[in-house]
């Protein structure tokens, strides 16, 4: 019987492991610091120029890396710069909201290649929602002629408490879902790996990567629309809390004797701000079907509309202050239907924040920003989450 040299076998295993780790290191450096030269990669990683050139060659042959036009290094010499090919890695981002489903294909740089929107009925079943997502995905891949082998996976962002490790919706008031295994069910229907997370957490991730929070060390994103919530990014990582429910500020109690919330409690913060609550109050005066109608009444100086929106803006400013006091972020990003569709309220919110409600020692400690990605934020963040979770170099 031939004797196996275990020492040689282990040594080869270690060498293969180190080669793969070096390859991942170079890939991540090109992804995060593009455009970058081979010489800069060697300097930053400590690898030899020969090793860097070999790895770059492998990544180029696999279709991940491309060379860009040469630029002067300042001494008359030129260096060939490297970057990732945008379509080398793709992922699908899905946002499930109370009234719509958005689906898009996103490249490795976080750019949306193509997207679709489908109107959703609030009472729609899980089965119907998943069936719609599958149809939208099939139509998108076929109509755009996409290489499905380049799709790393699917990311789904939705409102509510999510078990992100297992891809389950624990509880979503807005969707009416409880203990729904989205990841496994959608994987069975599409064949792709699926990651699921809270909508604001993935939106904050997207803003951090390519939006208003680029370069921030500690970002707080607040959402005001069909619900109220927040998400925190610390040093590029989503802060989740013990059960991934950190940031559910919409259900903090403002008035224990206040209006009933759809979650079953009384006096939740969101009962003073969300779209359905504002319309419910408005309809006590006269028939109002949309936020646009409510704001039109305000523009016409109808006092009930002026006071109703003023109250909502006051609670938005209070929310900003409370988040600042608890988390002390360097950037606070405001987002959601109320913020994005009615920019006329932004200056009023800023005045309320800096002149009345933000604690004075914190007023100069942060920057108040607005979402740079708008309605695409959740979709982009979900797709980036899928890339991070499922893409691996061969």
Long-range contacts (C-beta under 8 A, 24 or more apart in sequence): 20-393, 22-47, 22-51, 22-55, 23-55, 23-58, 23-59, 23-393, 24-393, 26-52, 26-55, 26-56, 26-59, 27-59, 27-64, 27-65, 27-84, 27-393, 30-59, 30-65, 30-82, 30-83, 30-84, 31-84, 31-108, 34-81, 34-82, 34-83, 34-84, 35-68, 35-71, 35-81, 35-82, 35-83, 36-81, 36-82, 36-83, 37-79, 37-80, 37-81, 37-82, 38-79, 38-80, 38-82, 39-79, 41-82, 56-82, 59-393, 62-393, 62-394, 63-88, 64-88, 64-89, 64-393, 84-108, 84-109, 86-111, 87-113, 87-147, 87-150, 88-150, 89-150, 89-152, 89-387, 89-391, 90-146, 90-147, 90-150, 90-151, 90-152, 91-151, 91-152, 91-153, 91-154, 91-155, 91-383, 91-384, 91-386, 91-387, 91-390, 91-391, 92-137, 92-151, 92-153, 92-154, 92-155, 92-192, 92-383, 92-386, 93-154, 93-155, 93-157, 93-378, 93-379, 93-380, 93-381, 93-382, 93-383, 93-384, 93-386, 94-133, 94-154, 94-155, 94-156, 94-157, 94-379, 94-382, 95-156, 95-157, 95-158, 95-199, 95-378, 95-379, 95-382, 96-120, 96-129, 96-133, 96-156, 96-157, 96-158, 96-175, 97-158, 97-159, 97-174, 97-199, 97-226, 98-122, 98-159, 98-174, 98-175, 98-226, 99-226, 101-129, 101-132, 101-133, 101-136, 102-375, 102-376, 102-378, 102-379, 103-133, 103-136, 103-137, 103-140, 103-379, 104-376, 104-379, 104-380, 104-383, 105-140, 105-141, 105-144, 105-146, 105-151, 105-383, 106-379, 106-380, 106-383, 106-384, 106-387, 108-387, 109-210, 110-206, 110-209, 110-210, 110-380, 110-383, 110-384, 112-376, 112-379, 112-380, 113-144, 113-146, 114-140, 114-144, 115-376, 115-379, 116-140, 122-176, 123-176, 126-177, 126-180, 126-182, 126-185, 130-182, 130-185, 130-186, 130-189, 131-189, 133-186, 134-186, 134-189, 134-190, 137-190, 151-192, 152-193, 152-386, 152-387, 152-390, 152-391, 153-192, 153-193, 153-194, 153-195, 153-386, 153-387, 153-389, 153-390, 153-391, 154-186, 154-190, 154-192, 154-193, 154-194, 154-195, 154-386, 155-194, 155-195, 155-196, 155-197, 155-202, 155-381, 155-382, 155-383, 155-384, 155-385, 155-386, 155-387, 155-389, 156-182, 156-183, 156-186, 156-194, 156-195, 156-196, 156-197, 156-382, 157-196, 157-197, 157-198, 157-199, 157-201, 157-202, 157-203, 157-378, 157-379, 157-381, 157-382, 157-385, 158-182, 158-196, 158-198, 158-199, 159-198, 159-199, 159-226, 159-227, 159-229, 160-198, 161-198, 161-243, 161-244, 161-245, 161-248, 162-196, 162-197, 162-198, 162-244, 163-243, 163-244, 164-195, 164-196, 164-197, 164-198, 164-201, 164-240, 164-244, 167-194, 167-195, 167-196, 168-196, 169-196, 170-243, 173-227, 173-262, 173-263, 174-226, 174-227, 174-262, 193-386, 193-389, 193-390, 194-386, 195-382, 195-385, 195-386, 195-389, 195-390, 197-238, 197-244, 197-382, 197-385, 198-229, 198-231, 198-244, 198-247, 199-223, 199-229, 199-378, 200-229, 200-230, 200-231, 200-247, 200-335, 200-378, 201-231, 201-238, 201-240, 201-244, 201-247, 201-381, 202-378, 202-381, 202-382, 202-384, 202-385, 203-231, 203-335, 203-371, 203-373, 203-377, 203-378, 203-381, 204-231, 204-232, 204-233, 204-238, 204-333, 204-381, 205-233, 205-238, 205-381, 205-384, 205-385, 206-373, 206-376, 206-377, 206-378, 206-380, 206-381, 206-384, 207-333, 207-371, 207-372, 207-373, 207-377, 207-381, 208-233, 208-236, 209-381, 209-384, 210-373, 210-380, 211-333, 211-371, 211-372, 211-373, 211-377, 212-331, 212-333, 212-369, 212-370, 212-371, 212-372, 212-373, 213-331, 213-333, 213-369, 216-329, 216-330, 216-331, 217-330, 218-327, 218-328, 218-329, 218-330, 218-331, 219-329, 219-330, 219-331, 219-332, 219-333, 220-323, 220-324, 220-327, 220-329, 220-331, 220-332, 220-333, 221-332, 221-333, 221-335, 221-371, 222-249, 222-316, 222-319, 222-320, 222-323, 222-332, 222-333, 222-334, 222-335, 222-336, 223-335, 223-336, 224-273, 224-274, 224-316, 224-334, 224-335, 224-336, 224-337, 224-338, 224-339, 225-274, 225-275, 225-336, 225-337, 225-338, 225-339, 226-274, 226-275, 226-276, 226-337, 227-270, 227-274, 228-269, 228-270, 228-273, 228-274, 228-319, 230-319, 230-323, 232-327, 232-329, 249-319, 249-322, 249-323, 250-274, 252-322, 254-315, 269-315, 269-319, 272-311, 272-312, 272-315, 273-312, 273-315, 273-316, 273-319, 273-338, 275-337, 275-338, 278-308, 278-309, 278-312, 281-308, 282-308, 291-337, 291-338, 291-341, 291-342, 292-341, 295-342, 295-344, 309-345, 312-338, 313-345, 313-348, 313-349, 313-352, 314-352, 314-357, 316-349, 316-352, 317-349, 317-352, 317-353, 317-356, 317-357, 317-358, 318-357, 320-349, 320-353, 320-357, 320-358, 320-368, 321-353, 321-357, 321-358, 321-359, 321-362, 324-358, 324-359, 324-362, 324-365, 324-366, 325-359, 325-362, 328-362, 328-365, 329-366, 330-365, 330-366, 330-367, 331-366, 331-367, 331-369, 332-366, 332-367, 332-368, 332-369, 333-369, 333-370, 333-371, 334-368, 334-369, 334-370, 334-371, 335-370, 335-371, 335-377, 339-370, 339-371, 340-370, 340-371, 340-374, 340-375, 346-370
